Amino acid sequence: MGIIRALGQAVGGGLADQWLETYEADDMGERTVFTNGVLIRKGQNTKGTSDTVSNGSIIHVYDNQFMMLVDGGKVVDYTAEPGYYKVDNSSMPSLFNGQFGDSLKETFNRIRFGGGTPTRQRVFFLNLQEIKGIKFGTRNPINYFDSFYNAELFLRAHGTYSVKIVNPLQFYAEVVPRNQDHVEIESINEQYISEFLEALQSAINQMSADGTRISYVTSKARELGKYMADILDSDWSQMRGMEIQSVGIASVSYDEESQKLINMRNEGAMLGSDFNVMRGMAMKNITEGIRDAGSNAGGAMNGFMGVGLGMNAMNNTLAGLGALQTPNDMGQAAQAGAAQQTGAPQAGWTCECGTVNTGKFCSNCGKPAPAPKAEWTCECGQVNTGKFCSNCGKPAPAQEWTCECGTVNTGKFCSNCGKARV
């Protein structure tokens, strides 16, 4: 038994005069993947067997539809080409492969069901269009190592993806639930969403390994779809007859700790590379200082005097910062400007040879003056110059330093390029 292509004139205006039944696909919306064929015109053959497609009936197949003639649950013939087909129970399967070529025939032979005398013969249709707009969302944050931030970050992703049936017979055999006449994509997606999310995590991790910055993930939907296809196609295509067509990420969000780290890194990079931004931040801090001083009823005058001295020192210092390249240089210039503003004398120092000096080099042996120890204030309020607080014994906080690449660090090595602190 099988189907043969019907002549155009046989299904044209003379169709109404012939004692034939005509079948088409039931309602096939954009979310439908599988549906049964329905009788749209019943001929005058009133003695036909129930649940049997009468010999000589016409089946109408539209574009992007795959039709199967099923006998007792066994696929006996199919077509992937649009047109009109006549049921002929005396013929062998015709197997109109259409766009699928010989691969579909090979699948038919591999899962061949064969056929016998019609007992319960039905018509089914599969949707060959791309099924779009399938929603997904990560349940838990996905880890993402970003080499730019040199940190393990965590993100959540939400969006949609699309699938396409590329082997209808395989899809029917492995995916479509038995004894179902109509299947929407949502009813079967629940079975495979876990596999999809696992593949999504693998794809995002692969993007991380390829050096893609985390902030570019949203704009890399095409590459992400390719990663997903490489991961899932071997399973979904060969075993289930469907493929991932595209993945669209609607939003990417970071967990709280990742967002804090990103903000801190971006602020440090901005201040270290743009003098105008640093000047603006200094002005903002001074403005806030004036506001706080004005609200201090007990020491408002002292507060305003301190702000005035600070502004004069800042103006003298910032005038030369345009030629300076690193925050260390800026800090030294600020110290020099403050000393010049207050007129403080340069402190004396004793050389290793025992000579007391006030200049930059020893007047006796010529050795340079040791670098002044930086002061730091402990949480208890004690001002110190050593590595530990002289009052409570707490260690000094790690000092920031700027690498040649512009990255602000606190450790012994640069977190961006790995160079050691000089």
N, C-alpha and C positions, 0 to 999 in steps of 0.2 A: 504494500500500500504506500501511497505517497501523494505528492501534489505535482501538478504540471501547470506551466504558465498558460493562462487563458488568453485567447485572442481579444483584441480590443473590441471588435464588433460584437463579440459574445457577451460583453459586459456593458455595452453601451445602451442605446435606447431600447434594444430588444430584451433587456434583462427582465423587464416586467412581464414579458410573455413566456418566460421559461419557468419550468417547475423546479426552481432551485432555492436553496437557503443561502443567505448571504451573511457572513460574519465579519465583524470589525472589532478592534480593541475597545474594551470598556474605557471609562473615563481615565485618561492618562495625563495627569497634570505634571508640572515641572518637578514635583517631589516624588512622583511615582516611579518605581523601578520595575515593577512586575504587575501584570493584571491579566485577567482572563478575556477570552473573546466572547462577544455577545451576539446573539442573533438579531440582526436589524431588519431582516425581511424573511418571513417564513413562507415557503412555497405551498403548493397544493398537495404535497406529499404528507398526508395525514397519518400514514401507517408507519412512519419512521420510528426506530427504536429510541427511547429516551436516553439522554446523555451520549448520543452518538451523532457525529457529523455525517450527514447523509452523503452517500456517494454522488458526486457531481455538484456538490455545494461549492460556492465561490467564497474565498477568503480575501478580504481587501487589506493590504499592507501599506501603511503610509511611510513617508521618509522617517529615518531615525527610529524605526521599529524593527525588532527581530521577532519573527513568528515561529512558533513550534507547534507541530501537530503531535499530540500526546495520546497514546493508546494505553489505558490501564496504568498510567504512571510512567510509561516508557516512551521516550522520544523516538518517533518513527520517521519524521521528516522535518525540515526547517527551511527558512529562507531569510536572508539578510538584505534582499533587494525589494524595493517598493514595487507594487503592482497588484494585479488580480491573479489569483491562483485557484485552480480547480482541483478538488479532492478526487483522487482516483484510487480506489481501494485495490485495484488489480495491478498497479504499477509499483516499481521499486522506488526507494527514496530518490528524489531529484537533487537535494542538497544544493540549493542556490546560496553560494558563499558570500556574494557581494563584496564589500570592502575588506572582509577578513581573509579572503584568499584561501589557500590550501590549509592554513593553520586551523581553521574551524573544522574542516573535514577531518583533520588528524585528531582533533579533540573528540569529534563524534565517534571515530573508530576506537579511540582509547576508552571512552565511557559508553560504548555502544550498548544500547538497550535492546535493539531489535524490535520486531513487531509480529503480531499474529492476526487472527481474525478479530475485527473490531468488536470490543465488548463495551468499553466506556471511553469513547474517543472525544477529546476536547482540544480547544485551540487556546494557546497562551501567547502573550506578547511581553517583550522586554524593552525597556526604554534605553536607546543608545545615545541619547543626548547627555551632555555634561550636567550632572546634578550639582547645583551650586548652593551656596549659602548654608552649609552645614556648620553649626556653631560649635566652638570648643573653648575651653578655659582650663588653665592649669590649677589643680586643686592645691598644690603646695608650691612654694617658691623653687625655682630651678637655679642651681648653682652655675655661676658664669665667671671664670677667671679672666679678668681684663688686664692685658699686659700694659696698657697705657696707665692705668691706676695702680698696677702691680698689686692687685688685691682680689680676693675671692668675693664676688658680689652675688646677690640673689635677686631674681626677677620673676614676675608673673606675666603671663601673656594671655590675651583673649583675642578671638577673631573668628574667621570662617575658613572652610576649605571646601574643595569640590572633588568629586570622583567621577569616573567614567567607566562603563562596562566595556571591557576590551575583549572578553571571551564569553559570550552569552551562555553557551552550554555549560562551561565551568561554573559560571555564576549561578545558574539555575540548579546545578547539582550540589553546590557547596554552601550557598548563601541563602537562597529562597527557602523559607520554612515549608515543610511538607503540609499538604492539605490547605494551602492558602490560595485564595483567588485574587487577592489584591495586597500589595506590599508597598508601603511608603518608606522613604529612606530613613526616617527617624526610628522606625520600629526595628531596623537591623543595625543602625549606627550604634546603639547602646552596647551591642556585642563587641564592637571593634574600637570604641573610643579609648579604652585603656591602651590598646596597642598603638593607636594614633598618638596618644600623649607620651608614651615611652619613646616612640620614634621622634616626636617633637623635641624631647629632652636630648636625645642623642644628636639630633641635627643642630640644636642650639649649642651643645658642647663642641661639636665639630667646627661651628663658626668661631667659637672662642679659641680653639686650637689653631685656626687659620689666621688669628690675629685681628678679627673684626672687633672694633670698639663696641661696647655695650649700647651706647647711645645710637648706633647705626642699625641695630637689629630691626627696628620698625620699618626702615626703608629698604631692607634686604629681603622682601617677600619673595621675589623671584628666585634668589639664591636658596632661600629656605625651602621653597617648594622643590627645588632640585635635590637638596639634601634629603628631604622626606621621600622623594621618589626613589632615590638610591637605596634608602633603608627599607622601605616597605614594598617596593615593586617585586622583589624576589618572592615575598610571601603572598601579598595581595593579588598580584597578577598571575603567578603560576598556580597558586592554590585556590584562589577565589575568583579569578577572572575580572578584577577591577583594579584601577590604578588611581593614585593621587594625581590630580591635574594641576591644582594650584593651592597655595596657602596664603591667606591674607591676614596679617596681624593688625587688628584694630587699635590695640593699646598695649603698652608695656609699662609696668609699674615696678618699683623697687621696694624692698622691705626697708624698714626704718633705719637700720644701721647702715645699709648700703647707701641710702640717700644722704645720710650725714657725711659719710666718707667722700662721696662724690662732690658734695657742696664744699667741704673743707679743701679738697684737692683743687677744685676749680678756683676757689677764692685765693689760695696760695699762689697758683700759677698766674692769676690775673695781677695780683699785687707785685709779684716778682718781675713781671715783664713790661709793665706799663707805669711809667713815672706819674703820668697825669692821674691815674686811678689812685696811686698811693697818696698824692697830694690831696685829692678829693677826700679820701678816707681820713687824712690828718685833719682837714678842715671840719669834717663831720664830728670827729672826736672833740675838737676844741669847742665847737658850737654846743655840743652836749655838756661839756665841762662848764661853760658859761651858764647854761640853764640850771645845772645842778648847784653851782655856786650861788646863783640868785635865790635858790630855794633853801639855802642853808642860813637860817636866821642867826645862828651863833657865830659863824665865821665867814660871812659873806664878803667882808672887805678883804680878809686874807685870801679868800678864794679868788676874788677878782684880780688881786695883785699877782697871785701865782699864774693866773691865766694870761695876764698881760706880759709877764716875763716869758712865759712859754711861747706866746705868739711872736714876740720879738726874736727869740732864739730860733723859732721855726722859720721865720722869714729870712734870717741871715743864713740858716743852714740850707733851706730848700733852694736858695739861689744858685748853689753849686751842684745840686743833685743831678742835673741833666746830664752831666758828664760821667756820673758814677754808674756802675753796672750792677753791683751786687748789694743786697741788704747789709752785708758786713761793712762795705764802704760807706753806705748811708749812715749806719750807726756810728762809725768813727767820725764822720763829718758832723753829725748832730752833737756828739760829745765835744768836738773842737769848737763848734759854734756856741754851745752853752758856756764853755770855759771863757771864750772871748767876750761874751755878753756880760758875764758876771765879773770879769777881771780877776779871776782867781789865779794866784801864782802857781807855777808848775811845781809839783812836789819833788823833793830831793830823793835820791836813791843811792844806795851803797853798792859799789862794784865788788866783784869777787876778790879784787886785789886790795880792798879796804878803803879805796878812795871814795869820798862823798861827792856826788855830782848833782847838777841840776839840768844839764843838757841831755841830748840824745845819745851821746857817746862819752865814755869814761875819759877824763882829761889826763889820766895817767897811762892806761894801757890801750885805750881806743876801743874797748868792747862796747857793743850797743847796749842801751838800757833795756832791761827786761820789760816784756809787755805787761801793762797793768792788769791786775786781777779784776775780773768783772764782779761787781757786787750783785747780790740777789737777796731778795726778801723772803724769809721763810713764812709758812702759814701762821706761825706763832707771832710774827711781827718783827723778828730779829733780823737785822741786816748783816749779811755774811759775805766773805770773799773766798772761803775754802769750799771743800766738797761736801761738808756736813755743817748743819746748823750748830752754832756754839751754845745755843740755849737749850734746844730739845733734842738735837742729834739727828734730825731727819736729813736725808741726802738732798743735795741740790737738784733741782729739776734739770732735765736734759736741755742743753743749749741748742737752739736752731742754727743751722748753717746752710748756705746756698751753694749748690754744686755749679760747675761750669755750664751744665745744661739748663740751669735756671730753676731746678727743683729744690724746694725748701725741705730740709731733712732734720732729724734729731739724732739719728743713729750714726754709726761709724762709716756706713756705706750709703751711697745715693740709692733711693728706692726706685729711681727711673733708669739710670744707666749703670749702676753698680760701682761707680768710682769711689775710692776711699776718701775720707775727709782729709783735707790738707792741713 
